[in-house]
Amino acid sequence: MSASSSSPSSRSGHPPNVVSIAGIDPSGGAGVFADIKAFSALGAYGCGIVAALTAQNTQGVTGVHTPPVEFLRLQIDTLFADVTLHACKIGMLGNAAIVATVADRLSHWQAANVVLDPVMTAKSGDALLDRSAIATLREALFPLAFIITPNLPESALLLDGRMPETLREMRRAAERLREMLPTTSQRWVLLKGGHLPGNETVDLLFDGERMVELSARRIDTSNTHGTGCTLSSAIAALLPQVPPGSLNPVEAAVRAAHGYLQHAIANAGRLHVGHGHGPVHHFHAAWAKSEDSLPSH
C-alpha cells in the first residue's frame, strides 16, 4: 500500500494522521482548508503545512505570497518530528524553491503515501505554479510520489505537449506519466478526465500494468471549486484505512474517494458561498444527519 514498506500504519484503532502541504484559499474551497475538511469527513485527523498564501475568492486569485523556504522547512521538520503521519497530500507549491524544499524534507522524513496533486492553475484560470518549476516538480517530487493526480491541462504541461482530447489520448498520456515515476516499486497515476466533453466523465487509474476506468455521470453545476484538491486529499485520507487483505487496496481507496467527491459535487447546491465557482460540500453526509436530527418548528 505505501510507497515504503517501513511506512507507518494507522490500523491501531486510531484515526490516521494525514497532512496537507499546500496553499491557503481564504474562501475555503480549495487548498489546505479544503483538504482538512475532506480528511475530517473521511475519518482522518488533518494537519496542515502552509506552502503558499493566496488572496482568492470563488471568482479568482488576486495575489500569491510564498513563505521563506527556511520557514517552510521549519514547519515540515517540526511537525514530522512529533506526529506520526500516515499519508501526505501535496498541493499548490508555487515555485521551484518551494518544490525543492518540500521534496528534500519529505525525502529526509521518508514520508508515507505521498499523494501529489500537481496544482498549476486555479479554477478561474489563474496560474498557481511558475512554469519554471514544472521541471523541478518532475525531477524532485515525482520520485517520492506514491500516486500523482493531474487533470488533463496539467498532464499537457507535465508532458510538454497538447492536452488529450479523447479517451485514447488519455490512455497514452497516463502511460507516459507512469514512465516518469520510479519503476522499482508500486506507483500510480490517476489522470482526471473532467475536461473532456460529454455527459460522462472518465478518470484513468494506472499502475504501469493495469488501466482502470472510473466513470461518473457529469453533474450540471458551477460549484466545482476545489474538486482536484478534494479528490487527492480524500485519497490520502483513505489509503491508510483500507482493511488489510484487500485485493486491490489502492483501487479501493481511489474508488471510495471518487464516490465521495461525486456526492460532494452533487450536494454543493446546498451551500451558498460567493458568486463564482462555489465549493463542493465536503460534509454532505454529516450535515445531512445533523439536519435530520434538528427539531422541526
C-alpha positions as CSV (number, residue, x, y, z in Angstrom):
1,M,0.0,0.0,0.0
2,S,2.6,2.5,1.0
3,A,5.5,3.8,-1.0
4,S,7.8,2.3,1.6
5,S,7.5,-1.0,3.3
6,S,8.5,0.8,6.5
7,S,5.7,3.3,6.3
8,P,3.7,3.8,9.4
9,S,0.3,2.1,9.7
10,S,-2.8,3.6,11.2
11,R,-4.5,0.3,11.8
12,S,-4.3,0.5,15.6
13,G,-7.9,1.7,16.3
14,H,-6.9,5.3,16.0
15,P,-7.7,7.6,13.1
16,P,-4.8,8.1,10.7
17,N,-2.9,11.4,10.8
18,V,-2.7,13.0,7.4
19,V,-1.0,16.2,6.4
20,S,-1.7,18.6,3.6
21,I,1.2,20.7,2.2
22,A,-0.4,23.2,0.0
23,G,-1.7,26.8,-0.3
24,I,-4.3,28.7,1.7
25,D,-7.5,29.7,-0.1
26,P,-9.4,32.1,2.1
27,S,-12.7,31.1,0.6
28,G,-12.2,27.6,2.0
29,G,-13.0,25.8,-1.3
30,A,-9.5,24.7,-2.2
31,G,-6.1,24.2,-0.7
32,V,-5.3,23.3,2.9
33,F,-8.7,24.3,4.3
34,A,-10.5,22.1,1.8
35,D,-8.0,19.3,2.4
36,I,-8.6,19.3,6.1
37,K,-12.4,19.3,5.6
38,A,-12.0,16.2,3.4
39,F,-9.7,14.5,5.8
40,S,-12.1,15.1,8.7
41,A,-15.2,14.0,6.7
42,L,-13.5,10.7,5.9
43,G,-12.3,9.8,9.4
44,A,-8.7,11.1,9.3
45,Y,-7.1,13.6,11.6
46,G,-5.9,16.5,9.5
47,C,-2.7,18.5,9.8
48,G,-1.6,21.4,7.5
49,I,1.6,23.0,6.4
50,V,1.3,26.3,4.5
51,A,3.4,26.4,1.3
52,A,1.7,29.5,-0.1
53,L,-0.8,32.2,0.8
54,T,-3.3,33.4,-1.8
55,A,-5.7,36.3,-2.0
56,Q,-8.5,34.4,-3.5
57,N,-12.3,34.0,-3.6
58,T,-14.7,32.0,-5.8
59,Q,-14.2,34.3,-8.7
60,G,-10.4,34.5,-9.0
61,V,-6.9,34.9,-7.5
62,T,-5.7,38.4,-6.9
63,G,-2.4,37.7,-5.3
64,V,0.1,34.9,-4.2
65,H,2.7,35.1,-1.4
66,T,5.1,32.2,-0.6
67,P,6.8,31.9,2.8
68,P,10.6,31.9,3.1
69,V,11.9,28.4,2.4
70,E,13.6,28.3,5.8
71,F,10.2,28.7,7.5
72,L,8.6,26.1,5.3
73,R,11.4,23.7,6.2
74,L,10.8,24.5,9.9
75,Q,7.1,23.8,9.5
76,I,7.8,20.4,8.0
77,D,10.5,19.4,10.3
78,T,8.7,20.5,13.5
79,L,5.5,18.5,12.5
80,F,7.2,15.4,11.3
81,A,9.5,15.2,14.4
82,D,6.4,14.9,16.6
83,V,3.5,13.4,14.7
84,T,3.4,10.0,13.0
85,L,1.9,10.8,9.6
86,H,0.3,8.0,7.7
87,A,-0.2,9.9,4.4
88,C,0.8,13.2,2.9
89,K,-1.1,15.2,0.3
90,I,0.9,17.8,-1.8
91,G,-1.0,20.6,-3.5
92,M,-0.1,24.1,-4.6
93,L,3.6,24.8,-4.1
94,G,4.1,28.0,-6.1
95,N,7.7,28.0,-7.3
96,A,10.8,25.8,-7.8
97,A,12.4,26.7,-4.4
98,I,9.2,25.6,-2.6
99,V,9.0,22.4,-4.6
100,A,12.7,21.6,-3.9
101,T,12.4,22.3,-0.2
102,V,9.3,20.1,0.1
103,A,11.0,17.3,-1.8
104,D,14.1,17.5,0.3
105,R,12.3,17.3,3.7
106,L,9.8,14.6,2.6
107,S,12.8,12.5,1.5
108,H,14.5,13.1,4.8
109,W,11.5,12.0,6.8
110,Q,10.6,9.1,4.4
111,A,7.1,10.3,4.1
112,A,4.5,7.6,3.5
113,N,1.6,7.5,1.0
114,V,2.6,10.8,-0.8
115,V,-0.4,11.9,-2.9
116,L,0.9,14.5,-5.4
117,D,-1.7,16.8,-6.9
118,P,0.4,18.9,-9.3
119,V,-1.7,22.1,-8.9
120,M,-0.8,24.6,-11.6
121,T,-3.9,26.7,-12.2
122,A,-6.9,27.8,-10.2
123,K,-10.5,27.0,-11.3
124,S,-10.6,30.6,-12.6
125,G,-7.6,30.0,-14.8
126,D,-5.1,32.0,-12.7
127,A,-1.6,30.5,-12.5
128,L,-0.6,28.9,-9.2
129,L,2.8,27.4,-10.2
130,D,5.6,29.1,-12.0
131,R,6.2,27.5,-15.4
132,S,9.9,27.3,-14.5
133,A,9.0,25.0,-11.5
134,I,7.5,22.2,-13.6
135,A,10.9,20.5,-14.3
136,T,11.7,20.7,-10.6
137,L,8.3,19.1,-9.8
138,R,9.1,16.2,-12.2
139,E,12.7,15.7,-11.1
140,A,12.4,16.2,-7.3
141,L,8.9,15.3,-6.3
142,F,7.8,12.6,-8.7
143,P,10.4,10.1,-7.3
144,L,8.7,10.5,-3.9
145,A,5.1,10.3,-5.0
146,F,3.1,7.1,-4.4
147,I,0.3,8.4,-6.7
148,I,0.0,11.6,-8.8
149,T,-3.4,13.1,-9.7
150,P,-3.1,15.5,-12.6
151,N,-6.0,16.8,-14.7
152,L,-5.8,17.0,-18.5
153,P,-4.3,20.5,-18.7
154,E,-1.8,19.6,-16.1
155,S,-0.8,16.4,-17.9
156,A,-0.1,18.5,-21.0
157,L,2.2,20.8,-19.1
158,L,4.0,17.8,-17.4
159,L,4.4,16.0,-20.7
160,D,5.3,19.2,-22.6
161,G,2.6,18.6,-25.2
162,R,-1.0,19.3,-26.0
163,M,-4.0,18.4,-23.8
164,P,-5.5,14.9,-24.5
165,E,-8.8,15.3,-26.4
166,T,-10.0,11.7,-26.5
167,L,-10.1,8.7,-24.1
168,R,-7.5,7.0,-26.3
169,E,-5.2,10.0,-26.0
170,M,-5.8,10.0,-22.2
171,R,-4.6,6.4,-22.1
172,R,-1.4,7.3,-23.8
173,A,-0.9,10.3,-21.5
174,A,-1.4,8.1,-18.4
175,E,1.2,5.6,-19.8
176,R,3.7,8.4,-20.4
177,L,3.1,9.9,-16.9
178,R,3.7,6.5,-15.3
179,E,7.0,6.3,-17.1
180,M,8.1,9.4,-15.2
181,L,7.6,7.6,-11.9
182,P,10.0,5.1,-10.4
183,T,9.8,1.6,-11.9
184,T,11.3,-0.2,-8.9
185,S,8.2,-0.1,-6.8
186,Q,4.4,0.2,-7.0
187,R,3.4,3.7,-8.1
188,W,0.2,5.0,-9.6
189,V,-1.2,7.7,-11.9
190,L,-4.7,9.0,-11.6
191,L,-5.4,11.0,-14.7
192,K,-8.6,13.0,-14.3
193,G,-10.7,13.4,-17.5
194,G,-13.2,16.0,-16.4
195,H,-12.1,18.4,-19.2
196,L,-13.3,16.1,-22.0
197,P,-16.8,16.8,-23.4
198,G,-19.7,14.6,-22.9
199,N,-22.4,13.6,-20.3
200,E,-20.0,11.2,-18.6
201,T,-16.5,11.9,-17.0
202,V,-13.8,9.2,-17.0
203,D,-10.7,9.1,-14.9
204,L,-7.9,6.6,-15.5
205,L,-6.1,4.8,-12.7
206,F,-2.8,3.2,-14.0
207,D,0.0,1.4,-12.2
208,G,2.1,0.5,-15.2
209,E,0.3,-2.7,-16.0
210,R,-3.4,-2.3,-15.3
211,M,-5.6,0.6,-16.5
212,V,-8.8,1.1,-14.5
213,E,-11.6,3.4,-15.8
214,L,-13.6,5.3,-13.2
215,S,-16.6,6.8,-14.8
216,A,-19.4,9.0,-13.4
217,R,-22.3,11.0,-14.7
218,R,-21.4,14.6,-15.3
219,I,-23.2,16.8,-12.8
220,D,-24.5,20.1,-14.1
221,T,-23.3,22.6,-11.6
222,S,-20.8,25.6,-11.4
223,N,-19.9,24.6,-7.9
224,T,-16.7,22.8,-8.7
225,H,-14.1,24.9,-6.9
226,G,-11.5,22.6,-5.3
227,T,-12.6,19.3,-6.9
228,G,-9.0,18.3,-7.5
229,C,-7.9,19.2,-4.0
230,T,-10.8,17.3,-2.6
231,L,-10.2,14.2,-4.6
232,S,-6.5,14.0,-3.8
233,S,-7.0,14.7,-0.1
234,A,-9.7,12.1,0.0
235,I,-7.3,9.5,-1.4
236,A,-4.7,10.5,1.2
237,A,-7.2,10.1,4.0
238,L,-8.4,6.7,2.7
239,L,-5.2,5.0,1.7
240,P,-4.2,4.2,5.4
241,Q,-7.7,3.0,6.2
242,V,-8.1,0.2,3.6
243,P,-8.7,-3.0,5.5
244,P,-5.7,-5.5,5.5
245,G,-6.0,-8.2,2.9
246,S,-8.0,-6.1,0.4
247,L,-7.5,-7.5,-3.1
248,N,-6.7,-4.1,-4.7
249,P,-6.2,-1.7,-1.8
250,V,-5.2,1.4,-3.9
251,E,-8.0,0.9,-6.3
252,A,-10.4,0.5,-3.4
253,A,-9.2,3.8,-1.8
254,V,-9.4,5.7,-5.1
255,R,-12.9,4.4,-5.9
256,A,-14.1,5.4,-2.4
257,A,-12.5,8.8,-2.8
258,H,-14.1,9.2,-6.3
259,G,-17.5,8.3,-4.9
260,Y,-17.1,10.8,-2.1
261,L,-16.3,13.6,-4.5
262,Q,-19.3,12.8,-6.7
263,H,-21.6,13.2,-3.7
264,A,-19.8,16.3,-2.6
265,I,-20.4,17.9,-6.0
266,A,-24.0,16.7,-6.2
267,N,-24.7,18.3,-2.8
268,A,-22.8,21.5,-3.5
269,G,-26.0,23.4,-4.2
270,R,-26.9,23.1,-0.5
271,L,-24.2,25.7,0.1
272,H,-24.2,29.3,-0.9
273,V,-20.6,30.6,-1.0
274,G,-19.6,33.5,-3.2
275,H,-20.7,34.5,-6.7
276,G,-18.3,32.5,-8.8
277,H,-17.4,28.8,-8.8
278,G,-18.7,27.6,-5.5
279,P,-17.1,24.9,-3.4
280,V,-18.1,21.3,-3.2
281,H,-19.9,20.1,0.0
282,H,-17.2,18.2,2.0
283,F,-19.6,17.5,4.9
284,H,-22.6,16.5,2.8
285,A,-23.1,13.2,4.7
286,A,-22.5,14.5,8.3
287,W,-24.6,17.7,7.8
288,A,-27.5,15.7,6.3
289,K,-27.6,13.6,9.5
290,S,-27.4,16.8,11.7
291,E,-30.2,18.4,9.7
292,D,-32.4,15.3,10.2
293,S,-31.8,15.4,13.9
294,L,-32.8,19.1,14.4
295,P,-36.2,19.7,15.9
296,S,-38.9,21.0,13.5
297,H,-40.6,24.3,14.0
